[in-house]
Amino acid sequence: MQLDDWVSRIADEVIAEAQRLGSPVVCASGLSPSGPIHLGNLREVMTPHLVADEVRRRGIAADHLISWDDYDRFRRVPAGLDGVDESWAEHIGKPLTSVPPPHGSPHRSWAAHFRAQCEESLNELGIDYRSISQTEQYTSGAYTEQILFAMEHRAQIDKVLDQYRTLDAAAAAGAKPGNGGTPGKGGKPAPKLSEDEAAAAAAAAEGSGAAAEDDGSADGGYYPYKPYCTVCGRDTTTVTGYDDATTELSYSCACGHSETVLLKDFRHGKLVWKVDWPMRWAYEKVIFEPSGVDHQSPGSSFEVGKDLAPLFGWQRPIGPMYAFVGIKGMAKMSSSRGRVPVPADALQIMEPALVRWLYARRRPNQSFDIAFDAEIQRLYDEWDALQRRVSEGAAGPAEYAAQVRASSVADRSLPVTPHPISYRTLASIVDITTGDEDQLLRIVGQLDPKDPVSSVDELRPRLDCVEHWVATRMAAEDRTVVRTGPATELLAAATDEQRESLRMLLDGNGSELSAVEDGWTLEGLTHQVYGVPKVQRGFAADQIVKGDKELSAAQRTFFVLLYRLLIDKDTGPRLPTLLLAIGPERVRALLTP
């Protein structure tokens, strides 16, 4: 059955375009391992992955390639990275594969370190792809023909770029929010940038890596090729001459070195970004490649590529603009600025399916934030509710599609927790039991006697995520510490009505309610806790009462009393879960008036 969502609609367009061109479906992502590859960068991978995967679900071959821009220059020393200090500044201007990794890394270079960190997460997320190292491509001579072609046609390339340089200057100066739009497929104007998108583009232009590279223009003439100096290894070079017939290229470097080389044999340089990207589209026959706001602002590389790709015998791919992904409470992420949440951080507290769902459920042009705080509990509630709707056949088409894409790929399902328990419930139990597995299993086993959990392994990987979140992300004020003994002063000061409510909770006190131990399950304790205020006001314990303000106030007062007597706070975990965790004997000891 074909799914119905934004992924399906893009896949339709991609398949039709591939058929028109008589070419295989190639979806591309580009990642620069200039620092931690963060959760914003992950959208660059997830969007093509989801589209390629949908194509495969239809029985059509699709190639998802990830181009590692590891031949980019090292631009700055990211702040706050473990094992990195200002001594790395001496490597600015070198290819990322020529920069040493952070201290303690087992990898051979800066690029390899951050690439490996990302690839582990991509594997965990079920993303299948073909890797391309731009260092290997350039140093092996794979692009030599394309480089010589670009140098031979440099005047034509320069003429194209010159149409955009005034736009480049305006963008660099900071385009006004809401101004302009970028052409879409076929040269049609794309929607104008919103204020948020334009502001994000301006912020991105300063720290986006490849998007900020020059286009090869210089006072001494235009050359679309930038050598890395063979002496100092940096790109602080200026091409001073080139002979089309012999391919002799002369350059000088800021370090003082100058030389003349045969470009047809030279392997120490690359095309400037605005020429490199369309060249690669043609080389790989890319049909689909999205890009961020920074690449699609007026005069940027994606817009320029529309006119340069045909020079290399191809066309600009279908490439929707994707909006930024943020972290709740954090300013815009930038790999070159150091400590930012990466996919591995999210996977420590979220199951892979949930991470995938965050990207699959929203169209690429919709921005969203990822929460690492207590908001994750609400997110999991939404996910669990979706799972129930899907199993009951009640999910809408887009909801169903997002759930399927989150939990599986074309040829397999992703690992799931065999016995999923509410994230917020597990968090409360892990917090209260301080990770004691025997205690945890005892409590979880009482949540639903009709479907008991027999082993903590049935709770994994969700339990592992919860334990890590409680240990590293749970706010100190949200932690639960159960009293070691009765709050004698509070019990002594209790009113007659409060004493009656406590006796009713524990023993029924002559009401329709029974002893608290008789219903020692999550359902039974929920009935008992919510039933006490109802019975005290003349309702049946299981009666549904709506709009009774006095009852609502009485429930709040009763709940606050229980929290103060149990954990010395006015709020805390859901009371039925808290009572389960504490156990019947200790509950009696703490609540007996």
C-alpha positions as CSV (number, residue, x, y, z in Angstrom):
1,M,0.0,0.0,0.0
2,Q,1.4,3.4,-1.0
3,L,1.7,5.8,1.9
4,D,0.1,9.3,1.7
5,D,2.2,12.1,3.0
6,W,4.8,14.7,2.0
7,V,7.4,12.0,1.4
8,S,5.1,10.2,-1.1
9,R,4.4,13.4,-3.0
10,I,8.2,14.2,-3.3
11,A,8.9,10.6,-4.3
12,D,6.3,10.9,-7.1
13,E,8.1,13.9,-8.4
14,V,11.5,12.3,-8.1
15,I,10.5,9.1,-9.9
16,A,8.9,11.1,-12.7
17,E,12.0,13.3,-13.1
18,A,14.3,10.2,-13.2
19,Q,12.1,8.7,-15.9
20,R,12.1,11.9,-17.9
21,L,15.9,12.0,-17.8
22,G,16.3,8.2,-18.3
23,S,18.4,8.1,-15.2
24,P,18.4,6.1,-11.9
25,V,17.0,7.7,-8.8
26,V,19.9,9.3,-6.9
27,C,19.2,11.2,-3.7
28,A,22.0,13.1,-2.2
29,S,23.1,14.6,1.2
30,G,26.2,16.6,1.9
31,L,27.8,16.8,5.3
32,S,30.9,18.8,6.3
33,P,32.7,17.1,9.3
34,S,34.0,20.5,10.4
35,G,32.9,19.7,14.0
36,P,30.0,17.8,15.6
37,I,27.4,16.9,13.1
38,H,24.4,18.1,15.0
39,L,20.6,17.4,15.0
40,G,20.1,20.3,12.6
41,N,22.5,18.6,10.1
42,L,20.5,15.4,10.5
43,R,17.7,16.9,8.5
44,E,20.1,17.0,5.5
45,V,20.3,13.2,5.8
46,M,16.8,12.3,6.9
47,T,15.0,14.1,4.1
48,P,16.7,12.3,1.2
49,H,16.7,9.1,3.2
50,L,12.9,9.1,3.6
51,V,12.4,9.9,0.0
52,A,14.9,7.2,-1.2
53,D,13.3,4.7,1.1
54,E,9.8,5.5,-0.2
55,V,11.1,4.9,-3.7
56,R,12.5,1.5,-2.6
57,R,9.2,0.6,-0.9
58,R,7.7,0.9,-4.4
59,G,10.1,-1.7,-5.8
60,I,12.3,0.9,-7.6
61,A,16.1,1.1,-7.0
62,A,17.2,4.2,-5.3
63,D,20.7,5.3,-4.3
64,H,21.1,7.6,-1.3
65,L,24.6,9.0,-1.3
66,I,26.2,11.0,1.5
67,S,29.0,13.2,0.3
68,W,31.4,13.9,3.1
69,D,32.9,17.4,2.4
70,D,36.1,16.4,4.2
71,Y,38.2,18.3,1.7
72,D,36.8,21.6,2.9
73,R,39.1,24.0,4.6
74,F,39.3,24.0,8.5
75,R,37.7,27.4,9.2
76,R,37.9,27.9,13.0
77,V,38.6,26.1,16.2
78,P,35.2,25.2,17.8
79,A,34.8,26.3,21.4
80,G,34.1,23.9,24.2
81,L,35.1,20.6,22.5
82,D,36.9,18.1,24.7
83,G,40.4,17.4,23.7
84,V,40.7,20.6,21.6
85,D,42.5,23.8,22.4
86,E,43.7,27.0,20.6
87,S,46.7,25.2,19.3
88,W,44.4,23.8,16.6
89,A,44.4,27.4,15.1
90,E,47.7,26.6,13.3
91,H,45.7,24.2,11.1
92,I,43.2,26.8,9.8
93,G,43.1,26.7,6.0
94,K,44.1,23.0,5.7
95,P,41.7,20.3,4.5
96,L,39.7,18.7,7.3
97,T,41.4,15.4,6.6
98,S,44.8,17.0,7.2
99,V,43.8,18.4,10.6
100,P,44.6,16.2,13.7
101,P,41.6,14.8,15.6
102,P,40.8,15.9,19.2
103,H,43.2,14.5,21.8
104,G,42.3,10.9,22.8
105,S,40.5,10.2,19.5
106,P,41.3,6.8,17.8
107,H,40.7,8.3,14.4
108,R,43.4,9.6,12.0
109,S,42.0,13.1,11.4
110,W,39.5,15.7,12.4
111,A,37.2,14.8,9.6
112,A,37.4,11.1,10.4
113,H,36.6,11.7,14.1
114,F,33.4,13.6,13.5
115,R,32.4,11.4,10.5
116,A,32.7,8.3,12.6
117,Q,30.6,9.8,15.4
118,C,27.9,10.6,13.0
119,E,28.0,7.3,11.1
120,E,27.4,5.3,14.3
121,S,24.1,7.2,14.8
122,L,23.1,6.8,11.2
123,N,23.5,3.1,11.5
124,E,21.4,3.0,14.7
125,L,18.7,5.1,12.9
126,G,18.4,2.5,10.1
127,I,19.7,4.8,7.4
128,D,21.3,3.0,4.4
129,Y,23.5,5.1,2.2
130,R,26.6,5.2,0.0
131,S,29.5,7.2,1.3
132,I,31.7,9.5,-0.8
133,S,34.8,11.2,0.6
134,Q,35.6,14.4,-1.3
135,T,39.2,14.1,-0.2
136,E,39.4,10.7,-1.9
137,Q,37.6,12.0,-5.0
138,Y,39.9,15.0,-5.4
139,T,43.2,13.4,-4.5
140,S,42.6,10.3,-6.6
141,G,42.0,12.4,-9.7
142,A,38.4,11.4,-10.1
143,Y,37.4,15.0,-10.8
144,T,40.4,15.9,-13.0
145,E,38.4,16.1,-16.2
146,Q,35.8,18.3,-14.5
147,I,38.4,20.6,-13.0
148,L,40.1,21.1,-16.4
149,F,36.7,21.7,-18.0
150,A,35.9,24.3,-15.4
151,M,39.2,26.1,-15.9
152,E,38.8,26.0,-19.7
153,H,35.3,27.5,-19.3
154,R,36.2,29.9,-16.5
155,A,35.2,33.0,-18.5
156,Q,31.7,31.5,-19.0
157,I,31.5,30.5,-15.3
158,D,32.6,34.0,-14.3
159,K,30.0,35.6,-16.5
160,V,27.2,33.5,-14.8
161,L,28.5,34.2,-11.3
162,D,28.8,37.9,-12.0
163,Q,25.0,38.1,-12.4
164,Y,24.7,37.0,-8.7
165,R,27.6,38.8,-7.1
166,T,25.5,41.9,-6.2
167,L,23.0,39.5,-4.6
168,D,25.8,37.8,-2.8
169,A,26.9,41.1,-1.4
170,A,23.4,42.0,-0.2
171,A,23.0,38.6,1.4
172,A,26.4,38.9,3.2
173,A,25.3,42.3,4.5
174,G,22.2,40.7,5.9
175,A,19.1,40.5,3.8
176,K,16.0,42.1,5.3
177,P,13.5,39.5,6.7
178,G,10.9,38.5,4.2
179,N,12.7,39.8,1.1
180,G,12.9,37.8,-2.0
181,G,12.6,34.1,-2.7
182,T,14.7,31.5,-4.5
183,P,13.8,29.9,-7.7
184,G,12.3,26.4,-7.4
185,K,12.5,23.6,-9.9
186,G,12.3,24.8,-13.5
187,G,13.1,28.4,-12.5
188,K,9.7,29.1,-10.9
189,P,9.9,31.5,-8.0
190,A,9.8,29.7,-4.7
191,P,7.9,31.1,-1.8
192,K,9.4,34.2,-0.1
193,L,11.3,33.6,3.0
194,S,9.4,34.1,6.2
195,E,10.9,36.4,8.8
196,D,12.1,33.4,10.8
197,E,13.7,31.8,7.8
198,A,15.4,35.0,6.6
199,A,16.8,35.6,10.1
200,A,18.0,32.1,10.2
201,A,19.6,32.5,6.8
202,A,21.5,35.6,8.0
203,A,22.7,33.7,11.0
204,A,23.7,30.7,8.9
205,A,25.7,32.7,6.4
206,E,28.3,33.5,9.0
207,G,28.9,30.0,10.2
208,S,27.7,27.5,7.7
209,G,31.0,26.3,6.3
210,A,30.9,25.5,2.6
211,A,28.0,27.9,2.0
212,A,30.3,30.8,3.0
213,E,33.1,30.0,0.5
214,D,34.1,32.5,-2.1
215,D,33.3,31.9,-5.8
216,G,36.9,32.1,-7.1
217,S,36.9,35.8,-8.0
218,A,40.1,37.8,-7.5
219,D,41.8,40.9,-8.7
220,G,44.2,39.0,-10.9
221,G,41.5,37.2,-12.9
222,Y,38.8,34.6,-12.3
223,Y,39.8,31.0,-11.5
224,P,37.3,28.4,-10.2
225,Y,40.0,26.3,-8.7
226,K,41.7,26.8,-5.3
227,P,45.1,25.0,-4.7
228,Y,46.2,23.8,-1.3
229,C,49.8,24.8,-0.9
230,T,52.2,21.9,-1.2
231,V,54.5,23.4,1.5
232,C,52.2,24.7,4.3
233,G,49.1,22.6,3.3
234,R,46.8,25.6,3.5
235,D,44.5,27.2,0.9
236,T,45.9,30.7,1.5
237,T,46.8,30.7,-2.1
238,T,46.2,32.8,-5.2
239,V,46.3,31.5,-8.7
240,T,48.5,33.8,-10.8
241,G,48.2,32.2,-14.2
242,Y,46.9,29.2,-16.2
243,D,47.6,27.9,-19.6
244,D,44.7,26.0,-21.2
245,A,46.8,24.1,-23.7
246,T,49.4,22.8,-21.3
247,T,47.3,23.0,-18.1
248,E,50.2,24.8,-16.4
249,L,48.9,26.5,-13.3
250,S,51.0,29.0,-11.3
251,Y,50.1,30.0,-7.7
252,S,51.6,31.8,-4.8
253,C,50.8,31.2,-1.1
254,A,50.8,33.6,1.9
255,C,53.5,31.4,3.4
256,G,55.9,32.6,0.7
257,H,55.9,29.5,-1.5
258,S,55.2,29.8,-5.2
259,E,55.2,27.2,-7.9
260,T,54.0,26.1,-11.3
261,V,52.3,22.7,-11.7
262,L,50.5,20.7,-14.3
263,L,46.9,20.8,-13.3
264,K,46.2,17.6,-15.1
265,D,48.5,15.8,-12.7
266,F,48.1,18.0,-9.6
267,R,46.1,16.6,-6.7
268,H,46.2,19.3,-4.1
269,G,43.2,21.5,-4.5
270,K,39.5,21.7,-5.3
271,L,36.9,23.7,-7.2
272,V,35.4,26.6,-5.3
273,W,32.1,25.6,-3.7
274,K,29.8,27.4,-6.0
275,V,31.3,25.4,-8.9
276,D,32.1,22.3,-7.0
277,W,28.5,21.6,-6.0
278,P,26.9,21.7,-9.5
279,M,29.9,19.8,-10.9
280,R,29.0,17.0,-8.4
281,W,25.4,17.0,-9.3
282,A,26.4,16.2,-12.9
283,Y,29.1,13.7,-11.9
284,E,26.7,11.7,-9.7
285,K,23.5,12.4,-11.8
286,V,21.7,13.6,-8.7
287,I,17.9,13.8,-9.0
288,F,17.0,15.0,-5.5
289,E,19.0,17.0,-3.0
290,P,17.4,19.3,-0.4
291,S,19.4,22.1,1.3
292,G,19.1,24.5,4.2
293,V,18.0,28.1,4.1
294,D,21.6,29.3,4.0
295,H,22.2,27.6,0.7
296,Q,19.0,28.9,-0.9
297,S,19.1,32.6,0.0
298,P,19.4,35.1,-2.9
299,G,22.7,34.7,-4.8
300,S,23.6,31.6,-2.9
301,S,25.1,28.3,-4.1
302,F,21.8,26.5,-4.9
303,E,20.5,29.4,-6.9
304,V,23.8,29.9,-8.8
305,G,23.9,26.1,-9.4
306,K,20.7,26.4,-11.6
307,D,22.8,28.2,-14.2
308,L,26.1,26.3,-13.7
309,A,24.9,22.7,-13.7
310,P,24.0,22.8,-17.4
311,L,27.6,23.7,-18.2
312,F,28.6,20.3,-16.8
313,G,25.8,18.5,-18.7
314,W,23.2,18.2,-16.0
315,Q,20.6,20.2,-14.2
316,R,19.9,21.4,-10.7
317,P,18.2,18.6,-8.7
318,I,14.8,18.8,-7.2
319,G,15.7,20.4,-4.0
320,P,13.2,21.8,-1.5
321,M,14.5,24.1,1.2
322,Y,14.4,22.6,4.6
323,A,13.9,24.7,7.7
324,F,16.1,24.6,10.7
325,V,15.9,22.2,13.6
326,G,16.5,23.7,17.0
327,I,17.0,22.6,20.5
328,K,14.5,23.9,23.0
329,G,16.2,26.6,25.0
330,M,19.3,26.8,22.8
331,A,20.3,29.3,20.2
332,K,20.9,28.2,16.6
333,M,23.2,25.2,16.3
334,S,26.5,25.5,14.4
335,S,29.0,22.7,14.1
336,S,31.9,25.1,14.0
337,R,31.0,26.5,17.4
338,G,31.6,23.4,19.4
339,R,29.3,21.8,21.9
340,V,26.0,21.1,20.3
341,P,23.6,18.2,20.6
342,V,24.3,15.5,18.1
343,P,22.2,12.5,17.0
344,A,24.1,10.3,19.5
345,D,22.9,12.6,22.3
346,A,19.2,12.2,21.2
347,L,19.6,8.5,20.9
348,Q,20.7,8.2,24.5
349,I,17.3,9.4,25.6
350,M,15.0,8.5,22.6
351,E,14.5,5.3,20.8
352,P,15.5,5.4,17.1
353,A,11.9,5.3,15.9
354,L,11.1,8.4,17.9
355,V,14.0,10.3,16.5
356,R,13.0,9.3,13.0
357,W,9.4,10.3,13.7
358,L,10.4,13.9,14.6
359,Y,11.7,14.3,11.1
360,A,9.2,12.2,9.2
361,R,6.0,13.9,10.6
362,R,6.8,17.4,9.4
363,R,7.3,18.8,6.0
364,P,10.9,19.9,5.2
365,N,9.9,23.6,5.3
366,Q,8.5,23.3,8.8
367,S,11.0,24.2,11.6
368,F,10.8,22.4,14.9
369,D,12.6,22.1,18.2
370,I,13.8,19.0,19.9
371,A,13.4,18.8,23.7
372,F,15.9,17.3,26.1
373,D,14.0,18.5,29.2
374,A,10.8,17.2,30.8
375,E,9.0,18.0,27.5
376,I,10.3,14.7,26.2
377,Q,7.6,13.0,28.4
378,R,4.9,14.8,26.5
379,L,6.5,13.9,23.2
380,Y,6.5,10.2,24.2
381,D,2.9,10.4,25.2
382,E,2.1,11.7,21.7
383,W,4.1,8.8,20.1
384,D,2.4,6.2,22.3
385,A,-1.0,7.6,21.5
386,L,-0.1,7.4,17.7
387,Q,1.0,3.8,18.2
388,R,-2.4,3.0,19.7
389,R,-4.3,4.8,16.9
390,V,-2.4,2.9,14.3
391,S,-3.0,-0.5,16.0
392,E,-6.7,0.4,16.2
393,G,-6.9,1.5,12.6
394,A,-7.9,5.0,13.7
395,A,-4.8,7.0,12.5
396,G,-5.1,9.4,9.6
397,P,-3.2,8.8,6.3
398,A,-0.3,11.2,7.2
399,E,-0.2,10.0,10.8
400,Y,0.0,6.4,9.6
401,A,2.7,7.2,7.0
402,A,4.8,9.0,9.6
403,Q,4.5,6.0,12.1
404,V,5.5,3.5,9.4
405,R,8.5,5.6,8.3
406,A,9.6,6.0,11.8
407,S,9.4,2.3,12.8
408,S,10.7,0.7,9.6
409,V,12.6,1.0,6.3
410,A,11.8,-0.6,3.0
411,D,13.4,-4.0,3.8
412,R,13.1,-4.3,7.6
413,S,11.5,-3.1,10.8
414,L,13.6,-1.2,13.3
415,P,14.2,-2.5,16.9
416,V,11.3,-1.7,19.2
417,T,10.7,-2.0,23.0
418,P,8.7,-5.3,23.4
419,H,6.7,-4.0,26.4
420,P,6.5,-0.3,26.1
421,I,5.6,1.5,29.4
422,S,4.8,5.2,29.5
423,Y,8.1,7.2,29.4
424,R,6.8,9.5,32.2
425,T,5.8,6.5,34.3
426,L,9.1,4.8,33.8
427,A,10.9,8.1,34.6
428,S,9.1,8.3,37.9
429,I,9.8,4.7,38.8
430,V,13.5,5.0,37.9
431,D,13.8,8.2,39.9
432,I,12.1,6.8,43.0
433,T,13.9,3.5,42.9
434,T,17.3,5.1,42.0
435,G,17.7,2.4,39.3
436,D,17.3,-0.7,41.4
437,E,16.2,-3.2,38.9
438,D,14.5,-5.6,41.3
439,Q,12.5,-2.7,42.8
440,L,11.7,-1.4,39.3
441,L,10.5,-4.8,38.1
442,R,8.3,-5.2,41.2
443,I,6.6,-1.9,40.6
444,V,6.3,-2.3,36.8
445,G,4.9,-5.8,37.3
446,Q,2.0,-4.3,39.3
447,L,1.1,-1.7,36.7
448,D,-1.1,-4.1,34.7
449,P,-1.6,-7.6,36.3
450,K,-3.4,-8.7,33.1
451,D,-0.2,-8.1,31.1
452,P,2.7,-8.3,33.5
453,V,6.3,-7.5,32.7
454,S,8.4,-10.6,33.6
455,S,11.9,-9.1,32.8
456,V,13.5,-5.7,32.5
457,D,14.7,-6.7,29.1
458,E,11.2,-6.4,27.9
459,L,11.4,-2.7,28.7
460,R,14.5,-2.0,26.7
461,P,15.6,0.0,24.8
462,R,13.1,2.5,26.2
463,L,14.2,1.8,29.8
464,D,17.9,2.6,28.9
465,C,16.7,5.9,27.4
466,V,14.7,6.7,30.5
467,E,17.6,5.8,32.9
468,H,20.0,8.0,31.0
469,W,17.5,10.9,30.9
470,V,16.9,10.6,34.7
471,A,20.6,10.5,35.4
472,T,21.7,13.4,33.1
473,R,18.7,15.5,32.1
474,M,16.1,15.4,34.9
475,A,15.9,18.8,36.7
476,A,17.0,18.7,40.3
477,E,13.7,20.2,41.5
478,D,11.8,17.4,39.7
479,R,13.6,14.6,41.5
480,T,11.6,12.6,44.1
481,V,12.9,11.8,47.6
482,V,10.5,9.8,49.7
483,R,10.4,10.7,53.4
484,T,12.2,8.3,55.6
485,G,9.6,8.6,58.4
486,P,6.1,10.2,59.0
487,A,5.8,13.9,58.9
488,T,4.5,14.1,62.5
489,E,3.9,17.8,62.6
490,L,1.9,17.8,59.4
491,L,-0.2,14.8,60.6
492,A,-0.8,16.5,63.9
493,A,-2.0,19.7,62.3
494,A,-4.3,17.9,59.9
495,T,-8.0,18.8,60.0
496,D,-10.7,16.3,60.7
497,E,-11.7,16.2,57.1
498,Q,-8.0,15.6,56.1
499,R,-7.7,12.8,58.7
500,E,-10.9,11.2,57.3
501,S,-9.5,11.4,53.8
502,L,-6.3,9.6,54.8
503,R,-8.2,6.8,56.6
504,M,-10.5,6.4,53.6
505,L,-7.5,6.1,51.3
506,L,-5.9,3.5,53.5
507,D,-8.9,1.4,54.7
508,G,-12.0,2.7,53.1
509,N,-13.2,4.0,56.5
510,G,-16.7,2.5,56.1
511,S,-17.2,3.8,52.5
512,E,-17.5,1.9,49.3
513,L,-13.7,2.1,49.0
514,S,-11.8,-0.9,50.3
515,A,-8.3,-1.2,51.9
516,V,-5.6,0.3,49.6
517,E,-3.8,-3.1,49.4
518,D,-6.8,-4.7,47.8
519,G,-6.4,-2.8,44.6
520,W,-2.6,-2.5,44.5
521,T,-2.3,-1.9,40.7
522,L,-2.0,1.3,38.8
523,E,-5.7,1.1,37.9
524,G,-6.7,0.2,41.4
525,L,-4.7,3.0,43.0
526,T,-6.0,5.5,40.5
527,H,-9.5,4.5,41.5
528,Q,-8.7,4.9,45.2
529,V,-6.8,8.2,45.0
530,Y,-9.4,9.9,42.8
531,G,-12.3,8.2,44.6
532,V,-11.6,9.6,48.0
533,P,-12.6,13.3,47.3
534,K,-15.6,12.1,45.3
535,V,-16.9,9.8,48.1
536,Q,-16.4,12.6,50.7
537,R,-18.7,14.8,48.6
538,G,-21.4,12.2,48.1
539,F,-20.5,10.9,44.7
540,A,-19.7,7.3,43.8
541,A,-16.0,6.6,43.6
542,D,-16.2,5.7,39.9
543,Q,-18.7,8.4,39.0
544,I,-17.7,10.7,36.2
545,V,-18.2,14.2,37.4
546,K,-17.7,17.2,35.1
547,G,-17.6,20.9,35.9
548,D,-17.8,20.6,39.7
549,K,-15.4,23.3,40.9
550,E,-15.8,22.3,44.5
551,L,-14.8,18.7,43.7
552,S,-11.8,19.9,41.6
553,A,-10.6,22.1,44.5
554,A,-11.0,19.3,46.9
555,Q,-9.0,16.9,44.7
556,R,-6.2,19.4,44.5
557,T,-6.2,20.0,48.2
558,F,-6.1,16.2,48.9
559,F,-3.3,15.6,46.3
560,V,-1.2,18.4,47.9
561,L,-1.7,16.8,51.3
562,L,-0.5,13.4,50.0
563,Y,2.6,14.9,48.2
564,R,3.6,16.8,51.4
565,L,3.3,13.7,53.5
566,L,5.1,11.4,51.1
567,I,7.8,13.5,49.5
568,D,7.7,17.0,51.2
569,K,6.6,18.8,48.0
570,D,3.3,20.2,46.6
571,T,3.7,18.3,43.3
572,G,5.4,15.2,42.0
573,P,5.0,12.1,40.0
574,R,1.5,10.9,39.4
575,L,0.2,9.7,42.8
576,P,-0.9,6.2,41.7
577,T,2.6,5.6,40.3
578,L,4.2,7.1,43.4
579,L,2.2,4.9,45.7
580,L,3.1,1.8,43.7
581,A,6.8,2.7,43.9
582,I,6.7,3.4,47.6
583,G,4.9,0.1,48.5
584,P,1.9,-0.6,50.7
585,E,3.7,-0.9,54.0
586,R,5.7,2.3,53.7
587,V,2.6,4.2,52.4
588,R,0.7,3.1,55.6
589,A,3.6,4.2,57.8
590,L,3.8,7.7,56.1
591,L,0.0,8.3,55.9
592,T,-1.5,6.9,59.0
593,P,-3.0,9.9,61.0
